[in-house]
Amino acid sequence: MSNVIKLRGIIKFDPKDVTKKHLKQSNWKKIAMVMFEGDICEYYSWWVNRRYNLKLNKPLRGGHITFINDRSSEIKGDWSEVKKKYNNKPIDIILDLTPKTDSNNKGSTYHWWLSLPEKNRKELHDIRLELGLGRPYWGLHMTIGHANPKQIEHSKYLHRCLTRK
């Protein structure tokens, strides 16, 4: 592995709702994250701005990796037991420092993130398995921000450049 960083985070089940949308969804959705202290997102957002001249808006919850974001009805294990076992547990995470972006063709926000290398995902996937969940749809990653609405076209251009083979 070449360009990686190791961070220590804390596993948080049922994180605090920070928007009305989160509050509304909390009735039917279960969420667990690895939360990071410090300004890791701000640093890599600054790096993307410096390298690509692209301003990113910050994630609302700061530096985090959402590893459970599923409907309550999909959870087959005992949420409260798994929460008791892992909530507030420290965990070491390795992030690939090569920024990635999506190819959202709808023209809304373009997210930028850092991925977890495959061999670093096992512990979080094991927690999901205890709850009867498969792998998450979006994979495991730490969002560093999303493109400022005035720079969507520039973000699209960068995505095309970065994914060209």
Protein Blocks (a to p, Z undefined) as FASTA:
>chain_A
ZZdcdddddddehiadfbfklmmmmmmpccdddddedjklmmmmmmmmmmnopacdddfk
lpaddfbdcdfklpmbdfklmmmmmgopacdddddfbdcddddfnopacdddddddfklm
mmmmmmmmmnopacdfkopaddfbdcdfklmmmmmmmmmmmmpZZ
